[in-house]
Amino acid sequence: MDFKDETTLTRRTFVKGSLAGLALAGAAGSAALYGCAPAEEKKPDGSGETPAEEADQIVWGQCFVNCGSNCALRYHVRDGKILYLETDNTGDPENTQMRACLRGRSRRRWLNSPDRLMYPMKRTGKRGEGKFERITWDEAIETISSELKRVIDTYGNEALFIAPGSGVSGSIVQSAHQRLFNMLGGCVTRYGDYSTGCIQGVMPYMFGKKFSPYDNIHASSMTEALNSDLVIMFGNSPAETRMGGGNIVFDYTKVKENGARIIHIDPRMNETCSGSLDEWIPIRTGTDAALVNAIAHELIANDQVDLDFLHTYCVGYDEETMPESAQGQNKSYYDYIMGTGYDMVEKTPEWAAPITQIPADRIRTLAADIAGANALFVTQGWGPQRHSNGESATRAICMIPLLTGQIGLPGTNTGQREAEVGSIAGSPTIGGIPSGDNPVTVKIPNYEWVEVIDRGEEMTATNAGIRGADKLSTGFKFVWGFAGNSFTNQHGDINHGHDILADESKCEFIVMTETVLTDSAKYADILLPDVMAAEQFTIGTNGYTEWYRGVRVGGPAQEAPGECRKAYDVQADIADKFGIKDQFTEGRSSEDWVEFLYKATAEKNSDMPSWEEIQEQGVWKQEVEPVIGLKDFRDDPDKNALETPSGKIEIYSEELAEIADTWELEEGDVISPIPIFDPGREGYGTVTEEYPLYCSGFHHKARAHSSFGFIDVLKQAARNQMWMNPADAEPRGIENGDLCSVKSPRGEIRIEAKVTSRIVPGTVSIPQGAWHDADMYGDRIDHGGCSNTLTMSHPTPLAKATPAHSCIVQVAKA
């Protein structure tokens, strides 16, 4: 079924009225957010009502930020300015509407913010001070071009890098950055990402190389839990991380209403759990694998594992299923759990209780519930893998459905995050402008890019996960950041990152394309004002979706302010300086590329509207069917073998065993061929008298990472607060709302306390993404409450990914 706009322009809603009230109220403040609909408007002759909508132009747009939902927006435009905005109102409201959350609905405040960057600027102070002066576009283009040429001539193309970004203007522009660099001889690229680095790094060794955490092709739809009698969520809170667009929260609610028992295992009673009065098992942060080990022990000891499944579909459970290279050495998962291999410690509930803070009897009860479930749906968020032991944790959680054989059947899941079916079903892939071949084949782990600036020549395939070369030939000397706050705010150990970025002898030139002055943008040598998606003609597809796939085309809704320029036009000007503009643009403007890319995709998808139709209707969606993870593999494992060496699910991985034997690992780093519990750096057992508390992060409702982090009404609606149990707060004299000092071995922040029994004692939790606010040439105390002032930069052992949720701290009243 296809969907078109089914509403008229006279439709009034509470949200429309409140946002129109905001537009009329101007500086009236956040109270207007909850105002009534605007006053009636009269006809020119003074009689009757003329709905305000009759004067509005409706322009379709999309919320391009790094939450992944890519929700549709409907801008109401009058006299060339956005008056207010609504979200998707097409299709079945229960299934296929890509509705924006309140973050997306606040986008007008970002677009029209007094903090918008409007002119190109060059740095006048030290990097990180945020001191700039206005320059012309000619000077900016000339400076960037000459620096590019100098760096290439001096160091070669491996000294160039495009830093991770969030894609505020959409994917077309970012791919055009890569296209330009490729035409100039290429640059080093990256693999993995901040969000799912450990999953991307380790899951292919268990489930096969054909793996992506962004569509979860081996997982089940959330709606499959409707057929389950027991749902277990490990660190998974869609009500905070998937608030809009993809229907996950709505589908979760249907599962709850259907009567399934739902258990949340999390250090916090998160919003998903508390909002529906589900069962919560508090756990010490970073110890999920220890809990799984104890559950596995109970299942094995009570003869409740599905041996037929394990022997048919898996490698490495017991001696009978071990690969030849590891037979007779007590290296199986069974031996590890029962204490006859590896550390020779039996993983009983009594062993796990002091580690996890979950009583042994509760672990036994949970194991019995798992064994007794008719259809078990186990799912995990991306939080458990953002630890220093993340690779072990994410595989360990998948052991619960493996041990019970609850995979590939109705009502089950593989232990991974719920599937994004819109992607799996073959969502129209309207990518960016073709980037062409990159002459440089070297890739680095995404999280290690700042370290490459510092010590690139020391980084190798075996000590830093470098791909495409045995080692790096140089550090990065020219870095271009586009819509990315990862220079500091979203990267571990901000103070360490500052020391590297501030040293101009290391990275010699930094360009940043941004919309506002983020903390990362303060490190730019040249700062360029970007055009936002609502200010240009754009195209986008659905993000994380359960029930539909689709495309959205529209814009601009209003003109960009000042001298903002589209990044594509800037890149074309730089290409012109190198004599390759015609090759770069192929004679197309960015608007022309949108049309070209849509038509090229529509030729391969006969269900899509014509180019004329999509421009008229703005959005197109198509329903897709839910999926059961690994159903085909379960039905016929020979015909549908996985892309692992054995074709089966590899509980024991010979490839990981070889990596563990050949890589250069620092003390404390562990790579294991089987899923084990590894405490990790600054995990269980590492607290000290100076730093006696564990600290974990979580996604905050007011931000998508750091995007929207400067919007006042969102900060007021959901305050940036550190969660702390009364048992930890009372001895420190801390009460709810107090301003606190939080110190780690790396830095100090100020943040308001939220004293609540909704967090496990001994652990505090700080929402990630708050904007770093510190005098970096002074005391460095962060008054913005950014969690990455506290976190470590040392990467995880295998994926070389972020360990952002592993941290030890001390808290005191400020």
N, C-alpha and C positions, 0 to 999 in steps of 0.2 A: 504494500500500500504506500502511495506517495502522499505527502502532506503539503498543503499550501496555507497561506494566511486565511484563517477562518473568522477573524474578528473585524469589526468596522472601526473606523477612527473615532467613533463617539463613545467607545468603551471607557468607562471611568473606573479607576481602581484606587485603593488606599495609597499604594506606593506612588502612583502617578500624582495623586493630589499632594502628598507630602513633599515629593521632590519638586513639583511645580511651586509649592509654597516656599521651598528653599530658594528657588530662583528669584521669587518676588521678595523674599525676606532679606536676601543679601547676607548681611553680617549678623542676622538675628541669632545665629548659633545653632547648636544641635537640637534645641527644643523644637525647631521647625521640622525636624525629621519626623516628628510624630503629629504634625499639624493636619488640619482638615483640607478638603479639596478647595481650590481657589474659588474666589467669588465669581458669580455669574457674569458673563459678558453680554452686553446688549447689541442688538443689530444697529446698523448705522442710523436708522430712524428713531432709535431709542426704545423700540418696542420688542418684547420677547427676549428669549435667550438664544445666543449663538454659541454653541460649545466651542471652547478654546481649541479643541482638536481640529476644527475645520480650517484653521489657519496654519496648521502644522504640516510639515513635510516629514514623512517617516523614512528614516535611513537605517538600513540594517548594518550592524557591526558585530564585533566579537570580542570577548574578553581574553586578550592574549597575555597571560601571565603564567608563571610556572607553578600552577596548581594542577594543570593537566585537563581541566574540565572543558575549557574552550567554549564557554556558554555564549549563546546568542544574545545580542543586545539590540533594542529598537530605539534609536535616538529620535526624539521629537524635536524638530528643528524649526526655528522661526527667525526670519531675518538673518540667516547665515550663522546663527548660534544655537547650540544645544540648550533647549529649555529644560528638559528633563529626559529621563530614559526609562524604558520598561524592558522586560526580557521576553523570551520566547512565548508566544501564545498560539502556536500552530500544532496541529496534530493532537493525539490523545494526551490529555493532561496527566493521565496516570502513568504513562509509559515513555512517551517520545518527546517531551518538551525539554529542551536544553536550557532550563531556567537558571539565571544567575543568582548567586548568593548576595548578601548585602555588601560584600566587598566589591563585586562587579557592579552592583547598582550604585556604588559611590564613585564610579569612574569619572563622572563629570567634575568632581572635586579635584581629581588628579589633572584632568585636561585643562581646567581653568585655574589651577593653583597659582598663587603669587610666587611660588618657589620654582616655577618652570624656568628651565634654561632657555634663553632666547637668542643668544649670540655666541659665535665661536670665541673662545678665549685661550690664552696661554698662561701657564703658571708663572707667578712672580715670587712666590715664597718657596719654602721647602716642601718636598712631597709630603702630603698628608696634612698640611696646614690649611688647605682650602683657599689659598690666596691666588686670584687670577685677575687678568686685565683683558678687556675686550680687544679683539683684532678683527680684521676683515676676513672674508672667506678666501680671498686670493692668497693672503698670507698663510692661512691655515692649510690650504691645499698645497701650496709651495713647500711649506715646512715639512709636512707629512711625506710628500713625495721625495724630497731630497734626503730625508732621514731613512726612508725605505731603501733608496738606492745606496746610500752610504753603508748601511748595515749589511745589505746583500753583498756589496763589493768587498767589505772588510771581513765578514764572518761566514758568508754563505747563507743559503735559504733555511738551513736548520736553526738559525738564530731568530726566525720569525714565528710568532704564535698568536692565535686568536683565542682569547681567554673565554672561559665558560660564561654564557649569557642566558637570560630568561626569555628572550624573544618577545619583548613588549610590542614591537611593530609587526610581528608575524615572521614565519620561517623564510619567506622570500628574501628578506634583506640579509639574514645571516648567511644563507647559502651564497649570496652575491659577494660577501666578504671572502669566502673561500674561493670563489671563482676568480676574483681579482688576484689573490695570492698565488693561485695555481698558474695563472697566466704570467706571473712574474718569476716563475721557477719553483713554486710550491712552498710549503711550510710544514713543520712538525704538527701532527694532529693528535687527538687524544681518544682513548677508549674508556668506557665506563662513565659514571657521573656521580654527582654528590648524593642523589636520592637513593640509588639502588646499586651502589658500587660492589658491595659484597655479594648480593644476589647474582649480579651479572658475572662476577668473577668465579663463583663456586658452583652455582646450580647446574651449569652445563656438564660438570663432571658427574653429577648425579642423574640428571634427566636427559642429557644429550645436548649437542652443540646447537641444535635448532631451539633456541631459547631466548625469550625477551620478557623482561619484567613489565613492560609497558602494555602488552596485550595478554600476557600470561597464557600462552597457548596450551600449557599443560594443566591449567586450573579450570575450575568450574564457575559458572555464573553464580552470583549471590542468590538468585532466585532458586537455584537448585536446592538450597537449604530449606525451601518449602517442603521438600520430601524427606527432610531429616528430622530425627527426634532428639538429636543432641548436636549443638553447635558450640565449638570452642574457638574463641578469638584470642590469639596471642598478640598483644600490643597493637590492636587494630581498632581504630576509632573513626569510621567514615563520617560520623557527624561533625568531626573537626577537620578531617583531611579531604573529604569529598562532599562538601556541603551543597554543591550545585551541579547541574548539568548532566551528570552521568547516571542519575537515578539510583545510585547505590544506597543512599540513606533511605529513600522511599522503599526500595526492595527489601532492605533490612527490616524496616517497620512491618512490611507484610509478613516476613518470616516470623517476627515476634508475635504478631496478631494470630498467626496460624497455629501457635501453641508449642513450637519447638522450645526445648530448654536451651538457654544460651548462657554460657559461662565466659566471662572476661578474665583473662590472666594479664595483669598489668600492674606496674608500680602505683598507678593512679586509678581511682574510679573515674574513668574518662567520661566525656560528654555522651558518647553512644551508650555506655552502660548506665550512667546515672539518669539519662533521659528516658529510659524505658524500664527502669527498676529491674535490670538483669542481675544475675549473680556475679559477684566480684571476688576473685581470689587475689589478694595483694601479694606481690612477689618482689624480692629485692632486684633492683635493676641489673640487667646483664646476666641473670642466672637461669634463663629459660631452659637452656640445655641441661642443667642439673636436674630440674624438675622432670624433663622428658626422660632422662636416664632412670630416675626412680620409678616413673610410670612403667617404663620398659621392663624394669626388674620385676615389678609386680605382675605384669602380663606374662612374662616368661616363667616366673616361679609358679604361677597358678595355671600354667598350660593354656593360656588364653590368646596366644599368638596364632596367626593363620599360616601354618607351615607350608601348606600347599601353595598359597600365594607367594610366599617368600622364596620357595624353591623354584617356582615356575617363572617368576617375573623379576627376580632380584639377584644381584651378585653381592656376596660378602656378609650375609647375615650370620651364617655359622660355617663350620669347617666344610660341610658338604657343598656350600655355594661359593667357596673362596676360589679366586683365580690360582692357577698353578704356581705362579711366582710367589704366592704368599701362603701356600698350604703348609700345615705342620708347624706353624710358628705362633699359634694362639693370637692371631691378629684380627680375628673376626669381631663383628659387633657383639655377638653373643658373649664372647670371651671378655670383652671390655666391660659389659654390663654385669656379668656374673663374677667378676673379680679373678678370672683365670688368665688374663692377658694384660698387656700394657702396664698400667700402674698397680695391678694386682689388688685393686680395691673394689669390693662389691658395692654396687650403686643402689643400696637399699634406701627406703624412705628415711630411715634414721640418718643415713649419710647426707641426704639432700636437705633435710629440715633446717639445720643451722646455716646452710648456704643460701637457701631460697627464702627463709623465714616463713615457710609454710609447714604447719605441723605434720608429722609423719602420718597420723591417722587421716588427716585431710587428703594427703597424697594417695593413700590407699583407697579412700572412698572415690576419689577422682578416677583412679585406675579402674576400679570396679564399674563405675559409670561408663567409662569408655568401652570396657569389655562387653557391657550389656547393651550398648546402643545398637539398634537395628540398622540405622543409617547415620554415620558419623561424618559431620562436616567440620573439618579443621582448617582454619585460615590464619594467616599472620599478616600484620602490617609491615611496613618497612622500617619500623623503629628497632626491633630486635637485631637487625643486621647492621645498624649504624653504631655498633660497638667495636671495641678493639678486638673482640672475639666474634665478630659478626658472621664470618664465614662458617664457623662451627655452629652458631646458634640457628641460622636459617635452615641448614640441613637437618639439624637435630629435630626441629619442630615437625618436619616432614616424616620423621620416623613413626609418629603415632598412627597416621593412616596406613603406612606401610606394614607395620607390625600386625595391625588388625585386618589387613586386606581390604580396607575401606577406600578403594581407589577405582575409578572407572565405572562406578555403579550409581544408580539413582540416589540422590540425597547425599553424595559424598564429594570431597574435594581432596586435592593432593597435598594439602598443608601449606600451599603457597597462597599469596593474596588472590582474592576473587578475580575472575577473568573480566577483561574489558572486551565484551563480545563484539562491539562495533568495530574494533580493530581486527579481531580474529576473522570476522566475516568478510574481510576484504574491503574495508572502508576505502572509498576513492582516495588514492594517495596523490594528493596535489602537493608535491614537494616544492622546494624552492627553485630558483633559477638554476639550471644545470651548472654544476661547478667544474665539470671536466675532470681530467686526470690530474692527480697530484704527483709531480715528479719526485717529491720527498715521501718515502714509504715509512719513515720512522713514526711510531706512535708511543705516547707516554700514558701512564694511568692518569685519568682526569684530575685526581686529587693531588698529584705530585707536581703540578705545573709551577707553583711558587718555589718549590725546592729546586727545580731545574734552573731557575734564575740564579739561585745561590750556589749550586754545586753541580751544574749539568755535566761537566766533564768527568765527574766521579760516578755517574749513574749508569748502570749496566743492565743487561737482561736478567741477570741472576740476583742483583741486589736491589733493583728498583722496578722490575717488571717491564723494562723497555722492550718494545716489539719492533721488528723490522731492522734491527741492528744489534750488534753485540754491546755497543755503548754509544752514548751521545758524544758528538764532536764538539759541542759548545753549549753554553747556557743560552737562555733567551735574552736577546738584546733589544728586540723590538716587539712590543706586545700591544695588541689592539683589543680593547674591551668594548663589547656592544651589549647594552642593556643587561649588564651583569654586575652584581654587587659582591662578587666572589673574591675580589682582591683582598678584602679584609672581612667585611661583615659576615659572609657566608662560609668563610674558610677557618679552619682550626687555628687557635693561638694567634689572635690578631696582633699581639705585641711582637711576636716572632716574625709575622708577615710584614709588619711595618718596618722592622729593621732591615729586611731584605729589599723591600720596594723603595725605601728612602735612600738606599745606597745607589747613586747614579752611575757608579762604576760597574755595577752588575747589569741591571736592565737599563739600557742607555736612553730609551725613548718609549713613552707610553702614550697611546691615544685612547680616549674614552668617548664613546657616543652615548649620550644619556638624555633623559628628560628633566631630571632634577639633580641637585648636587648630593648624591649619595656619599657615604663614607669612602667607598672605593674610588669614586670620581675625583676625590681630593688628591689622588696620586697621579693624575694625568698631567702630562706636559702640554698637550693640546686637548681641549675639551670642546666637543661638538654638540650642538643642540639638536635633538632628534625630533622627527615628526611622529606623533603617536598614530595608532591604527585608525582611530576615529577621524583623523585629519588627512587621510589618504584613501585611495581606492584599494581595497584589500580582498584577500581570499583566505579561507580557512576551512578545515574539516573538523568533524567532531573530535573531541578528546576521549577521555575515559567514559565509555558508554556501555550500558547493559542491553538496551533494547533497539538501538537504531544506529545507522551510519548516515553521514550526511555531509553537506557542503554549504558554506555561507559566503555570499559575495555582496559587497556594498561599500558605501562611502564615496567621498568624504562627507562627514556630517557638518564639519565646520573647518575654517582655515586654521593652520598652525600659527602660533603667535610669533612676533618678532621676525628674526631671520632664521628660524628653524628650517632645516632642509632634510629631505628624505635621504637616508643613508645610501640608497642606490645611486642617487644623483651625485653624491659626494664621491663614491667609488668610481663612477664614470669619469668624473673630473680628474681623479688621480690616474686612472687608466690613460686619459688623454695626455698627461705629462710623460707617460712612458711610450706614447705613440701607439697604443692598442685600444683606443676607445671604441672604434668600429667593431673590433673583434669582441670586446667586452659586452657591448650593448646589442650587437647584431641588429642595430637600427631600431631597437625597441625601447620605449619608456617603461617605467615600472607598471603603468596601467596596461600597456601592451602585453607585458609578460603575464599579467593576471589573466587576460583573455587567452593568450597562447596556452598557458598551463591548463586552464579549465577545459578548453576545447580538446587538447591532447588527451586529457583524462576521460572526457565524455565519449570520445571515440572508442574507448575500451570498455565503457560502462553504458550499455544501451538504455538502462533505466533512468539515467540522469537527464534533466531537462536540457533543452537547447541553450545556447549562450544568451539568446534574447529572452528566453523564459526565466533563467536564473537571475538575470538582471531585474526583471519585473517582480519576481516573487521574493528575491533576497535569500531565501533559505530552502533547501531541499533535504528531506530525510526519508529513510526507508527502514522499515522494521527488519530486525534480524532475530534469529531464534537463539534461545539460551543453549549453553553447552555443558557437557560433563567432562571434566578433565581426564585425559588419557583413556577415554572410553574405547577408542579404536584399538589402542594397545592392549587393553584388558580383553577385548573381544577376540583379538588375533595377534598375539605378540610376535609371531614370525612374519606375518605379512606387514605389520605396522611396527617393525623394530625401531627402537630409539636410536638416535645418533650418538651413542656411546660405543666404545670399543667392543663391548659384548652385545650391544643391541638391547640390553636390559637396564633396569634401574640399578645403578651402581652404589650400593651402600658402602662398599670398599672400592676405592678408585686406585688402580695401578698408576694412572697418570699423576695423581696427587702424591702418591708414595715416591715417585721419581722426583717430582718437584721438591718435596721435603728433603730428599737426599742430596740434591744438586744445587739448590738455591743458597745464597748467602743470607742467613737470617740473623738478625741481632738477638741478643739474649732477651728472653721473654716472648719472642715471636714463635708461634706454633702453627704449622701446617700439618694436618692429619688426614690420612686416607679414609678414615671413617668419621662420622659425626660424634664428637666428644664434647665434654664440658671443659673449656679452657677459661680460667678466670679472666685472662686478658690483662692488658695494662690498665691500671687504675680501676680494676674490677674487684670482685669479691676478694677480701683478705688483704687489700692494699691500703686501707685507711690507717692513719697515723694520729698521734696526739695533736700534731699541728693541723692536720686535715682529717677530721674524724667522721665526716659525712660523705656518702656517695651522692653524686649529682647526675641527673639525666635530663635530657631535653624533650620537648614535645612540640607538635605543630599547633600554632595559635590561630584562633578563629578570626582575629582582626587582620591577619596578614597571610600572604602566600609567600612563604619564606620571608624576605624583607620587602617584597612588593606590597604596596599600600601602607607600609610602615610609618609613613609621615602624615596619614590622613587623620585629622583630629577627631572627627566624630567616631571613627572606628576605634581609636585608642581609648576614647571615653566609654564606648559600648562594651569593650572587652579589655580590661586593664592588663598591663604587663606585670604579672605577679609571680613570685616564687612560691610554689606550693611547699608547705612544711607541716609535718605532723605536730600536734600539741606536745607529744612526748619529747620532741626535739626543741620546740619553741620555748616551753615554760622554763627549763633550766637556764636559758639564755635571756630571759626577760623579754621575749619578743611576743607582741600581740598582733592580731590581725590589722593590717594596714600600716604597720611600722615600716619605716625605711631601714633597710638592712645593708650591711657590707657583706659581700660574699667573695672569699678569696680562694684561689687554687694555686698550685705551684707556678702558674703562668701569669696571673693577673688578678685584678679586683674590679668588681662592679658594685653599683648601687641599684637596689631594686626593692619594690614594695613586697611585703610578706602577705601571703594568703595562708593563714593558719587553719588547717582543716584535717579532719580524720580521713579524708578521701585520698591520702597518700600513705604508703607504708612507712613506718618509723625507720630512721636511720638513713633515709634517702630524701633529698630535696629535688624538686623538678622545676626547671626554668624554661619558659617557652622560647623557641629559637626564632631568630629573624628580627628582633628589636634593633633599632639603629644605634650602632656604636657611637658614643659621644664622649670623647676623651681628649685631653691636651697631650698629644703624643710626644711633644717636646718638653713636657712638664711631668706631672705626677702619674700620668697614664691611667688614672682612675676613671672607669667608664660609668658615666652617669646615665647612659641610655639603657643599661641593663641587657647588653648583648651577651648571649651565652657563650659566644665564641671568643670572648675575652678570656674565658676560663678553660676552654677545651684544648686538647693537645694537637700538635701537628703531625706526630708520628703516625704513619698509616697502618692499616691492617696488614697482616702478614702476606696473604695471597693476592688479593685484589688491589692492594695498595690504596684502599678506600678510606673514607672518613671514619674516625672512631668517636664521633661527636657526642655520643651518649655515655661515654666512659670517662669519668672525671671524679676526683676527690676534692672536697672543699671544706672550709670552715665558714660559719655564718655567725654574725654578731649584729647587734642593734647599732645602726650608724649614728 
